[in-house]
Amino acid sequence: MKTTSVKAILLKPNIGSKVGVKGWVRSFRNNQFVLLNDGSTIHGIQAVVDFENTEESLLRRIHTGTALSITGELVNSKGQGQVVEVKVEDLEILGDCSADKYPLQPKKHSLEFLREKAHLRFRTNTFSAVSRIRHSLSFAIHRYFNDNDFYCLHSPIITGSDCEGAGEMFRVTTLDLKNPPLDNGAVDFKQDFFGKETHLTVSGQLEAELAALALGKVYTFGPTFRAENSNTSRHLAEFWMVEPEVAFNEIEDNIDLAEDFLKYLINYVLDRCPDDLEFLLKREHDEEKNKKKEERHELDLVQRLQFVVENDFERIDYSKAIDILLKSKPYKKKKFRFPVEWGIDLQSEHERYLVEKHFKKPVAITGYPTEIKAFYMRDNSDGKTVAAMDILFPGIGEIIGGAQREERYDRLAEKIKQFGIPKSSIWWYLETREFGTVPHSGFGLGFERLVLFVTGMGNIRDVVPFPRTPLNAEF
């Protein structure tokens, strides 16, 4: 018999029909009631076994985690907790699971414990829900850009240039590290695989700019790597970035795109993943009970998502943001952990105050000080700020960072020099400013940070399948 997914059965239950279902046992009660889940939905389906006419040796092999194939009649359920169930006529064990060794027994496990079992944690309700939402967001990203006439660019993962100019990059080499070739005492990278020093990319932005200056509208969506020794709940060494780039767009156009894009993605999940969001909302409510009052969210998960899609984003410049913070009660009562003054890079506590307390809506900040932003951002006429932008969300702070790019050759050449970036490694980027340069802008959205916001999870390691962090590269 053709196998039907649990999701399809529950969406359109055809009472009295014969169904075939395959999945993993979530629980097995009274030698009779099997809760089966196949990953297609947060919900399982109950299968009722005729234990009096089923071999005892077969029943003894059914445990949490066992993979089964069942066929039977779909009937109305007489018990509580489900509307329909399968009256089993045939049962086959596809994969045994040791009850003594299987670590995911039907009880609550800590997220820290499950990170150690990342090869199995997809089978839990929490991580299956997160995984399905992650997929929906990924699909929605491609759909949004395709529907808005963007072209997908596969930017290189291995690069010879540092987009951010911070030097926090992973080296790529085939040289013998125990006996590397030397030239006047230094490693001779001319003998390396690519004939030069190369690294894993921190961004596909520079390449996206090149494509946008010919195709008009492009986006990259791929893995990026940051060798930053930050062992926090917000940092990963390997993560995915979404980076659109649009020719002829200036900074306000960039904010318009970011706002429309974010609202589309969140609405997509609200429409397509209600069951997973409902489960994660209940999970968050349970977690909030154990937190101190000052650590609890003012808005619950769904309210935070609606907060974004139902409000126009407030747009202010950096100087006004600093002025608001200096006049705020937290600043006057010294409740901010980090000091506030013009020239600082805003911290999460500052960003969240602006969003959650002052404006009570998402905020887009522009006009950041030149010294705290990257070399490629366009200088403003005041000589001290650049056409940068950050989008701030409740509960998380910055969700998007972007800018109008510096399209003027002389200004860009001077900034490359100021940042100490070797011209030989980025000549190709600079050269585009000589051949039909135009104003253009774009932004970067950390995909995992978006998934973190949409799922309400507290640690970014729990929204990526196999997290890569300092001293951790398991699986």
Buried (B, 14 or more C-beta within 10 A) or exposed (E): EEBBBBBBBBEEBEEEEBBBBBBBBBBBEEBBBBBBBBBBBBBBBBBBBEBEEBEEEEBEEBBBBBBBBBBBBBBEBEEEEBEBBBBBEEBEBEEEBEBEEBEBEEEEBEBEEBBEBBEBBBBBBBBBBBBBBBEBBBEBBBEBBEEBEBBBBEBEBEBBBBBBBEEBBBEBBEBEEEEBEEEEEEBEBEEBEBEEBBBBBBBBBBBBBBBBBEBBBBBBBBBBBBBBEEEEEBBBBBBBBBBBBBBEBBBBBBBBBBBEBBBBBBBBBBEBBEBBBBBBBEBBEEBEEEEEEEEEBEEBBBEBBBBBBEBEBBBBBBBBBBBBBEEBEBBEEEEBEEEBEEEBEBBBBBBBBBBBEBBEBBBBBBBBBBEEBBBBBBBBEEEEBBBBBBBBBBBBBBBBBBBBBBBEBEEBBBBBEEBEBEEEBBEEBBEBBEEEBEBBBBBBBBBBBBBBBBBBBBBBBBBBEEBBBEEEEEE
